[in-house]
Structures are given as structure tokens and as C-alpha cells.
Amino acid sequence: MDRRKFLSSSAGIALAATAGMASGIGSARAATKELRLLTWEGYADQVWVSEFEKAHNVSVKVSYTGSVDEIFAKMLATKGGDYDVIAIETSSYKRLVQQKLLQPLNLGLLPNRMNLSPAFTGVQSIVFNGGTYAAPFAWGSIPLIYDRKVFSKAPTSWSVFWDKKYAGRMIAMDDATNAIVTTALLLHVKDPFNMTAADFSAVKEKLLEQKKNVLTYYAGFDDGVSIMAQGGVDFMMSMGEPQVQMLQKKGVDAALCIPNEGAIGWIDCWTVSAGARDTNLAHAWINFMMDKRIGRYISEKTGYGNTTDIAANEKIGLTYADRLVFLQAPEDQGKRINLWNEIKATPVT
């Protein structure tokens, strides 16, 4: 199970996939206007869809996606003509804007932007040529998860992954982006998303050194949890906050920490398609989704952070947004994937 699948299966979210919502029927059955969404399951719950439909006398048609690449392909196929609003993570905006698939927001139509907490008011990866292209909505991190039976105090640095004392007792994600950026943070690389040749060389050397200590690389929420829950694993590079609760349910005294070097953060944002039929209606949806009530609901139901209700984040322990390095489009994703594959293919000596 990956982050997207976890989100769609979270408690209380199943209603979002009902046939009534997907076809835009129900409270707005007689509506003459339609809003077309492309989003992840869990970001358009029927409770909120119905309220929006009634308030604006429209029907909402929701299309769900399973990956960032799928969103890009669907948007590219019709130059965004099939959708009015989409939700996607910050690192994807550069290529969407370059392909002219999005349009900048009219901030004057988004009074609820005043609800954004300070950590999300200056996200640079959604700003291009002076225009703001998206509104932050939900967030989370790639933290370090550890067993409190092993650590009386939380590890303070990612360098624990290079401590021979724990060789064979740690696991890490099979993910080029997260492995490279996290290592770059440890090495204090100036810009972990725009690395120099020297940066790449240093990161490669460090990851090859780390490989000697790693028990295995894992893929997916369930995979990582299953391996750690079997015993013999003291800590892991996590895929996200929900793995803590998943491990605790399996009897592991798990907790998470954000090391001193920081950690990767992700932000899902709402944006307006270049092919939107009614930009005012599209903005109305985005403004509606920045209501603090919805932010609180997202955090309570999914365990992820929201961008508008700080108290709801604090209630579930998500108080560290300002310590995260939020994902951006890298200088060369293909180069990063090739580097990661080379590291995995290199024999441990």
C-alpha cells in the first residue's frame, strides 16, 4: 500500500467513492453547471461535495487518479480540457506549467487564503513568473521511525543510518527521490533539488556506504511495516506518518522524529486547469477547500497535516511543518533514477 492507497482507505473516506458523488447527482440533481475535479480519493468527501453543490447550485463530477504520471498524461491529452480543478503535489507543478496545462490563480477570489498557516504562505515551488499556481491543502513528511524499546530518546540525526552499531537492523525505502534528497540533507547540500556534479558524487558515495548497513530496501506502506513488525529492525526511513499507527497496531512501540538536518515534506495543492470551463467556479471550490473545517476533517480522518487548522495538526502531533524541506522538481529526475539503480546494483563488499 502506498501513500495514495492509504489515503483512500482511511476511516471515513470510503464515502468519497460513492456513485452519487462520482456522477455529480444528489443535492444538485437539477444544477445546470458542472465542476470537474481530478483528484486523489479522500480529498473530495461526499459531505463537502454536497455542501458545495447546494451553495453554488452546481453538480460536481469527481475523477480519481492513482499516480502523478496519470494526472500528467490525462492533462496533456486534452490540454486540461477535461478538468476544471486538479490536486497534485508540489514537485509536479514545474512540468505542468511548462506544458501550459495550468493557469495562475486569481488570489482575489480566494479570501480563505488568510487561513493558511505561516509554513504554507510562501511555498516557492508553486510560483512561476510571479504567478501563484496553487493553494496548499494537505501535507506530510518522510520521517525517521524508530522503536522506543531500542532508543530511550529519539535519534537526532540521519547519520544513525551510517552507524555500524545498527548494521542489519535498519530498513530504507526503495525510492530514488527520497534516498537522494535525505542524504543530501545530511550532507548539508545547498540545494538538494538542484545538485552539482560534486553533490551527486558525494551523495552516491554516502549511499553506497549506507547500503552496507541496510537490511533491505522496501516498497510500500505495508511492506515496510511488515518487515519492521517481524522484529530485528530498530528503525526505518518511513514513507509517512501513518506507518507509526500501523506499527503500533502490530505491537511495535513505534514513534517518529524529524532529525536535526530536517526531513522531506510533501504538499498536495489545488490548482486550476488551463482548460477550465468556469474559472470563477473553479476558484470557488479551491476557496471552499481552504475552510478550516475541512482542514480539521482531513487531519482527523487521514492523520495527515492540513494547511489551515494548526490546532488540528497539533492534536495529532504534526507540529513540525517548518522543519521540513518540501519537494520540488529536481534538476534531472532521470539522472537521479539512474544513480539510485546503480547504487542498488552495486554489490556490498
N, C-alpha and C positions, 0 to 999 in steps of 0.2 A: 504494500500500500504506500503510495507517495503522498505528498502534502495535499494535492488536489483531491485525491480519493478520500483521504482522511476528512477533509473539509466537508465533502458531500455526505459522509456517513455520520457526522457529528449529531449528537442528540438534538432533536427539534428541527433538524434541517430537512428531513425527508419530505415535509410538506411542500418544499420548493419545487419538487419534481412532479406535482400533480398535473393531470391532463388539463384541468381548467386553467391553470396558470400558463401552461405552455401554449395554449391556443388563444389566450387572451380573453376568455369568456368569464362569466360570473357577474360581478357587480357592474362591470362596464359593458354588458352584453350589447347595448344599443349604441355604444360610442361610435362616432364617425371617424375619429383619429386613432392612429396606432403608433405605439412606441416599440421599436425593435431593439432588443438587447442581445448582446453576445457576451456571455459571462461564465464564471465558474459556478457549479452547483453550490448553494449555500449563500450566495451573495444577492439573491432575489427571492427571499422567502415570501410565501403567499400572503402573510399578514401585511407586509409592507406594500406588496404589489396591489393588493385590493384597496388599501388606503389611498395609494397614489391614483389608481383608476377612478375612484369616486371623486377625489379632489379636483381632477383635471378632465373628467368625462372622456376618458380615453381607454383603449384596450392596450395591454402590454403583452407583447409576444416575446418569449424568452427562448433563446437558443443556447444550449450548453456546449462547452468545449472541454477537451481533455488535455490540451497542451498549448504552449505558447506558439509552437510551429503551426498548429492547426489554425489558431487565430490569424496568424500572418497569412497563411495560404488562403483562407476564406476572404480576408480583407483584400488581398492582392487580386483575387479572381474577378472582383467586380468594382475595384477601386473604392471599396467601402460602401457600395450602393445597396447592399442587403441589410445594413445595420445602421442604427442611429447612435447608439452608445455601446461602448465595449469596456470591459475591465481587464487590465493586464498589468504585469509587474514592470517596475521602473526600467530595468535593463533593456526592455524591448522598444522603448519609445524612439530611440535614435533611428533605427531602421524603418519604423513605421512613418516617422516624419520625413525621412529622406525619400521614401516612396510616395509621399504626398497622400497618405491614407488617412491622416487626421487633420483636424483644424484646431487652431488655438482657441482656448476658452475665452468667453466674454465674462470677465470676472465681475462685472457689474450685475450680472444675472445670478450670481452665487453669493447672496448675503450670508449663507451659513458657513462660508469660509472663515468667518470670525470664530467659529467653534474649533478650528484646527488648533491642536496643542503646539507649542513652540517648536518641537522637534520636527514638525512636518510643514512648517510655513515656508521653508527655504530649500526645498528639495530641488537640486540643480539638474538632475537627470531628466526632468520633465519640462525644462525651459530651453527653448531654441529660438535664436534670433530675437530675443526679447519677449517672446510669447510663451505663456504658460499653457501647456497642452493637457494637463490632467489634474485631478483632485485626489489626493491621497485618501485611502479608505480603510485598509486593514494592513497589519504588519506583523512580523515575527522575526525570529533570529535563527542563526546556525550556532547554537551554544555548545559548550562542553558539558556533557552529562557524566556524573561520577557516582560511585557507590559510597554512601556515607559510612558504611561499615569499614571501609578502607581508609577514607580520608575524614579525619575529625574536623578539619577545616577545608573549605573548597580550594582546589588548585587555583593559583593566582596567575598562571602563565600557560600559554600554549606549549611552552618548552617541555612540559611534562610528557609530551608525545616523543621527546627525544631522550628521555631519562631511561637508561638501560635497566634501572631497577624494576621497571614495569614491562620489560620486553616480553612479548607474547601475551600480555594482559590488557591490550587496548585494541580497539577497532576504529576504523575510519571509513568515511563514505567513498564510494567509487564514483567520484564526481570531479571533473576537471576544474570547473569554476571554483567550487568551494575549497578544494585542496590547495589550489594555487593562490587564491586570494588570502586564505587564512595563513598560509606560510609567509606570504608577502607581509602581512600584518606583523607576524612575529619578527621578521627581519627589518621592520620599520621602513619598508619600501615607500618612497614618497607618494606614489600614486599606484595603488595595486590594480587599477584598471587600465593604466597606460604605462606598461613596464618597458624599460630599456633592455637592450641585449644583455647588459651586465645583470640586470634584475632577473631576467629569465634564467641565466646561468646559475645565479645564487639560489634561486628557488628550486631549480632542478637538483642541484647538489644536496640541498637540505631535505627534499622529499625522498631522494634515494637513501639518505641517511636514516630518515624516519622509517622507511619501509622495513628495515631490519628489526624494528620493534613491534610492528603492527601484526596482530594475529591474522587478520583478514580485512579486506575491504567489503563493504556491504552495500546493497542497493534496495532502497525502500524502507518505509517506517517499520513494517512488520519484521523484515529481515534483521534489521539492527536490534530491535527489541528482543527477538527470539534468541539471537546469539548471546547477547548480554545476560539474558534471563537464565540461560543454561548454566551459568557460573563460570568462574575463571577469568572474567573480564572486569577490570576495575573502573574503566572509564571509556568514553567514546566521543568522537566528533559527531554531534547529533544532527538530525535533519530538521529538528524543530521542537518547540516546547511540548507538544502533545506526547512525545516519547517518554517524558517523565511519568505522566499518569499511566501510560501503558505499562511501563516497567513496574511501577508501584503495584498495579493490579496483579502482576506476576510474582510479587513477593520481594522485589528488589528495593532496597532503601535508597532510591534514586533521588538526585537533586541536580539542578543545573547551575552553571555560573557563566558569567561573561569575564574572561580573563583580562588582565590589565592592558593587553595590547588591543582590546576591543574584539568585536566579532562581526561577522557578516549579518546584515539585516536585509529583509525584503519588504517592499511596499507594493500592494496592489492598489491601483488607482482607476478611477472612472475617467473616460475621455470621449470626445465627440468624433464620430466618423466623418471623413471628408464627404461621404455620400448621404449624410443625414437629411431626411426629408423636411424635418421641422426642428431647426436648431434651438428655438425657444423651448420646445417641449423637452428636447434632449438636456438642456441646461436645467430645466425644472426637475428632472429626475436626479441629476447629479447633486443639485442643491438639497433635494429631499433626502438623499443618502448621507448627507453630512449633518443630519439632525442627530443630536446627542442621544436620543432614544434608540436610534438604530445602531449607533456605535456601541452603546451599552449591551444591546441584544447580541451583536456579533461576538463580543468578548465572552459573554455569559454562555453562549451556545457552542462556540467553537474552541475557546481557550486561546485564541489569537488576540493580538492587540488591536485596538481601534484608534482612530486618529482624532477623535473629538471628545471623548469622555475619559479624562485622566483618572477619575475615581474608579471607574470600572476596570481600567488596566491595573491600578494599584491593588484592587480587591483580589486579583488573580496573580499578583506578583510581577506584573510586567511594568517595571519601573525604570528600565534601562535603555529606552529608545535613543537617548542622547549619547550612549556609549557604542552604538552600532555604526558600521560603515555600510551604508545602503548600496545595493547592487547598482552598477552602471554598465552600459555596453562596453565591452573590452576593446582593446586596440585590434585584436586579431583572434577571434574565437577558434578558428581552425588551427592556429598555431598552438593555442592552449590545449586543445583536444589531442593534438599530435604529441605534445610534450607529456601529457598525462598517460597516453597509451605507451609511450616509450618507457616511462617510469614503471608502469605495471609489467611490462615485458622484460625488464632487466632483472636477471637472476640475483637473488640475495647471496652475498658472499661473506 
